[in-house]
Amino acid sequence: MTTAIELSDVEAMLGHYSSLTRDAMQRYLRDRVPGRYLYDLVRDYPSRVGKGIRPSLLMAACQAFGGSIDQALGPAVAIELAHNAFLIHDDIEDDSLQRRGGPTLHRVHGTPVAINVGDALAVLAMQPLRDGTPLGTRLSQRVSDEFVHMLTRTIEGQAIELGWRADNVVDLEPTDYLQLIGQKTCWYTTVWPLRVGALIGSAGTASLDAMTRFGFYLGAAFQIRDDLLNLVGVEAEYGKELLGDIREGKRTLMLIHLLGSASVDERKSLVAFLARAGKHPDVPADGAPDIDEAAILELMVHYGSLEFAFQFGQGVATAAYESFHDAFADVPPSAARGFIEALIPYMLARVS
Amino acid sequence: MNRPEADGRAGPRLSGEFGPFQALTALTDAQRRGLDAATQVVREFVDLLDTQPSSGPADDMGSVNGHEPGLTQLRVTVARALDLYADLVRRSFEGYADLMDQMLRSRGVELGSVDGGLLTLQGAAGARAMGTVWMHNTTARRASAIPHLTDLASHDGRMVPASVGRFQPAALTIDPSASTSATVEVVLGDVVPGVYRGYVLARGLPDVALPVRLLVRAEAGRS
């Protein structure tokens, strides 16, 4: 079954779910002291409007399985706060300049303050899960267990990526990339929201393995698109500086394809560039690289790496489509179910 | 995807029209690689999840969205009923505990608490205050201990005599490296409202010295 939902409908529903989450998050974060050195900054990233895919997916899955928004709101706030904590720390690790259309926190307030704000958000993310009232003791405990597991997997994935960059690992295959993003992105972006939404909505009876499969494919399609947008998106819509992934030496699908396609000399230049990119800014580099970000993008275009990633993403999205119909086989049609299904083409078409 | 402009950077544009997703029937090589690689990785992903220790995420509970649609509603209903029942028991217990607490208070007995190694007892003048004291035998021998209260003193020199404190049981036998508890009750009688401090000591256990703070409020109806 295909859905007749339009892109504007998907964005409207994302906006609706995001707005509910943002309001709850602001209520949760307001009136905390000290404001100047901590909570004013804690509220900064959450107040910048993002897509809200994680809480939206969680709430929609909960509704699709028969639950209510009220039941899903606490975990939705928790994942959004955790996401913002990750963003702050990611921005520091990558020394990124922009986030959601504004300067990154550490660029404005310095790294020590930004690390502390990220820590605060990570701790605050645990709190909404401790209120067992909407879900009951048993379900609350399961959601908390899922949360801890998800955080662990995400951090393990991030460690692998940082390790690859530090050790300048270049002999990678697309499956390595998928394993990486399965850990660092899919778990907290799609797998956990789907699992927990289904868990809550079905009072613990839904097949979570089916949610894991669908969540992985959907999250992988999301991340591949995100990596493409970093190279050829429109900066104002994308919200981050373009070509940042190349500058930081991130092992994207396009880079892995290029490393496998480039000539011997080009690959040598690439490896030298990546060695430099993987070093801490304070560590002196061995001479200037003979290639820059723009030249690497040109090579990617020349060797069809962008096209390869786009097509690869379409293959992943096909797997997502199949697994969606397995995971939601017995879930009756609803706006929430239609929204989740429409997220598959949305992941391939989004521009921000 | 479109071909790049001359500068490479500004030129390439992402394709991807939004519309109802059509699963691919004829795959390009890259699409096939994407599909196959993702399928392989997700299989490992789920297998790994199945081998997680019990502290990991909840086990898959089966087949609501799988193969037994006739049981779906029943399973959901039963699961929710059990959950609600567990909540009811928990709330009932908490309500019962609150009730007992109120009852003890209405009889002039207030329960103490231990915070950071300090036993706080509180009650109104003329009533009683109660708390629980833990004794730890850190020696390698069985010990017999008789707990008792020292005199309690206020900042301005007023005293509450040690004789107001009673322990239940009055004597304790504690195994090596073990702990046991006793209830201490303080009869406040005509004690003047204020804050008094002293210790719980134990004959037979020279290392036991638990600081005590006794808060005595004015009797109800008096200032």
Boltz contact constraints between the chains, C-beta under 6 A:
constraints:
  - contact:
      token1: [A, 2]
      token2: [B, 20]
      max_distance: 6.0
  - contact:
      token1: [A, 3]
      token2: [B, 20]
      max_distance: 6.0
  - contact:
      token1: [A, 7]
      token2: [B, 18]
      max_distance: 6.0
  - contact:
      token1: [A, 136]
      token2: [B, 83]
      max_distance: 6.0
  - contact:
      token1: [A, 136]
      token2: [B, 87]
      max_distance: 6.0
  - contact:
      token1: [A, 137]
      token2: [B, 86]
      max_distance: 6.0
  - contact:
      token1: [A, 138]
      token2: [B, 83]
      max_distance: 6.0
  - contact:
      token1: [A, 138]
      token2: [B, 86]
      max_distance: 6.0
  - contact:
      token1: [A, 142]
      token2: [B, 58]
      max_distance: 6.0
  - contact:
      token1: [A, 145]
      token2: [B, 57]
      max_distance: 6.0
  - contact:
      token1: [A, 146]
      token2: [B, 57]
      max_distance: 6.0
  - contact:
      token1: [A, 149]
      token2: [B, 56]
      max_distance: 6.0
  - contact:
      token1: [A, 149]
      token2: [B, 57]
      max_distance: 6.0
  - contact:
      token1: [A, 174]
      token2: [B, 37]
      max_distance: 6.0
  - contact:
      token1: [A, 175]
      token2: [B, 37]
      max_distance: 6.0
  - contact:
      token1: [A, 175]
      token2: [B, 41]
      max_distance: 6.0
  - contact:
      token1: [A, 178]
      token2: [B, 37]
      max_distance: 6.0
  - contact:
      token1: [A, 178]
      token2: [B, 38]
      max_distance: 6.0
  - contact:
      token1: [A, 178]
      token2: [B, 41]
      max_distance: 6.0
  - contact:
      token1: [A, 179]
      token2: [B, 41]
      max_distance: 6.0
  - contact:
      token1: [A, 182]
      token2: [B, 45]
      max_distance: 6.0
  - contact:
      token1: [A, 202]
      token2: [B, 64]
      max_distance: 6.0
  - contact:
      token1: [A, 202]
      token2: [B, 76]
      max_distance: 6.0
  - contact:
      token1: [A, 203]
      token2: [B, 76]
      max_distance: 6.0
  - contact:
      token1: [A, 203]
      token2: [B, 79]
      max_distance: 6.0
  - contact:
      token1: [A, 203]
      token2: [B, 80]
      max_distance: 6.0
  - contact:
      token1: [A, 204]
      token2: [B, 61]
      max_distance: 6.0
  - contact:
      token1: [A, 204]
      token2: [B, 79]
      max_distance: 6.0
  - contact:
      token1: [A, 205]
      token2: [B, 61]
      max_distance: 6.0
  - contact:
      token1: [A, 205]
      token2: [B, 64]
      max_distance: 6.0
  - contact:
      token1: [A, 205]
      token2: [B, 75]
      max_distance: 6.0
  - contact:
      token1: [A, 205]
      token2: [B, 76]
      max_distance: 6.0
  - contact:
      token1: [A, 205]
      token2: [B, 79]
      max_distance: 6.0
  - contact:
      token1: [A, 206]
      token2: [B, 64]
      max_distance: 6.0
  - contact:
      token1: [A, 206]
      token2: [B, 65]
      max_distance: 6.0
  - contact:
      token1: [A, 207]
      token2: [B, 60]
      max_distance: 6.0
  - contact:
      token1: [A, 207]
      token2: [B, 65]
      max_distance: 6.0
  - contact:
      token1: [A, 207]
      token2: [B, 66]
      max_distance: 6.0
  - contact:
      token1: [A, 208]
      token2: [B, 60]
      max_distance: 6.0
  - contact:
      token1: [A, 209]
      token2: [B, 46]
      max_distance: 6.0
  - contact:
      token1: [A, 209]
      token2: [B, 60]
      max_distance: 6.0
  - contact:
      token1: [A, 210]
      token2: [B, 65]
      max_distance: 6.0
  - contact:
      token1: [A, 212]
      token2: [B, 46]
      max_distance: 6.0
  - contact:
      token1: [A, 213]
      token2: [B, 42]
      max_distance: 6.0
  - contact:
      token1: [A, 216]
      token2: [B, 42]
      max_distance: 6.0
  - contact:
      token1: [A, 216]
      token2: [B, 45]
      max_distance: 6.0
  - contact:
      token1: [A, 217]
      token2: [B, 38]
      max_distance: 6.0
  - contact:
      token1: [A, 220]
      token2: [B, 38]
      max_distance: 6.0
  - contact:
      token1: [A, 228]
      token2: [B, 14]
      max_distance: 6.0
  - contact:
      token1: [A, 232]
      token2: [B, 12]
      max_distance: 6.0
  - contact:
      token1: [A, 232]
      token2: [B, 14]
      max_distance: 6.0
  - contact:
      token1: [A, 294]
      token2: [B, 9]
      max_distance: 6.0
  - contact:
      token1: [A, 297]
      token2: [B, 8]
      max_distance: 6.0
  - contact:
      token1: [A, 297]
      token2: [B, 9]
      max_distance: 6.0
  - contact:
      token1: [A, 298]
      token2: [B, 8]
      max_distance: 6.0
  - contact:
      token1: [A, 301]
      token2: [B, 4]
      max_distance: 6.0
  - contact:
      token1: [A, 301]
      token2: [B, 8]
      max_distance: 6.0
  - contact:
      token1: [A, 301]
      token2: [B, 12]
      max_distance: 6.0
  - contact:
      token1: [A, 306]
      token2: [B, 1]
      max_distance: 6.0
  - contact:
      token1: [A, 307]
      token2: [B, 1]
      max_distance: 6.0
  - contact:
      token1: [A, 308]
      token2: [B, 30]
      max_distance: 6.0
  - contact:
      token1: [A, 310]
      token2: [B, 1]
      max_distance: 6.0
  - contact:
      token1: [A, 311]
      token2: [B, 28]
      max_distance: 6.0
  - contact:
      token1: [A, 311]
      token2: [B, 30]
      max_distance: 6.0
  - contact:
      token1: [A, 311]
      token2: [B, 31]
      max_distance: 6.0
  - contact:
      token1: [A, 312]
      token2: [B, 30]
      max_distance: 6.0
  - contact:
      token1: [A, 312]
      token2: [B, 34]
      max_distance: 6.0
  - contact:
      token1: [A, 314]
      token2: [B, 31]
      max_distance: 6.0
  - contact:
      token1: [A, 315]
      token2: [B, 31]
      max_distance: 6.0
  - contact:
      token1: [A, 315]
      token2: [B, 34]
      max_distance: 6.0
  - contact:
      token1: [A, 315]
      token2: [B, 35]
      max_distance: 6.0
  - contact:
      token1: [A, 316]
      token2: [B, 34]
      max_distance: 6.0
  - contact:
      token1: [A, 316]
      token2: [B, 38]
      max_distance: 6.0
  - contact:
      token1: [A, 318]
      token2: [B, 23]
      max_distance: 6.0
  - contact:
      token1: [A, 318]
      token2: [B, 24]
      max_distance: 6.0
  - contact:
      token1: [A, 318]
      token2: [B, 35]
      max_distance: 6.0
  - contact:
      token1: [A, 319]
      token2: [B, 35]
      max_distance: 6.0
  - contact:
      token1: [A, 319]
      token2: [B, 38]
      max_distance: 6.0
  - contact:
      token1: [A, 319]
      token2: [B, 39]
      max_distance: 6.0
  - contact:
      token1: [A, 321]
      token2: [B, 21]
      max_distance: 6.0
  - contact:
      token1: [A, 321]
      token2: [B, 23]
      max_distance: 6.0
  - contact:
      token1: [A, 327]
      token2: [B, 65]
      max_distance: 6.0
  - contact:
      token1: [A, 329]
      token2: [B, 65]
      max_distance: 6.0
  - contact:
      token1: [A, 330]
      token2: [B, 65]
      max_distance: 6.0
  - contact:
      token1: [A, 330]
      token2: [B, 69]
      max_distance: 6.0
  - contact:
      token1: [A, 330]
      token2: [B, 72]
      max_distance: 6.0
  - contact:
      token1: [A, 344]
      token2: [B, 21]
      max_distance: 6.0
  - contact:
      token1: [A, 345]
      token2: [B, 18]
      max_distance: 6.0
  - contact:
      token1: [A, 345]
      token2: [B, 21]
      max_distance: 6.0
  - contact:
      token1: [A, 348]
      token2: [B, 16]
      max_distance: 6.0
  - contact:
      token1: [A, 349]
      token2: [B, 16]
      max_distance: 6.0
  - contact:
      token1: [A, 349]
      token2: [B, 18]
      max_distance: 6.0
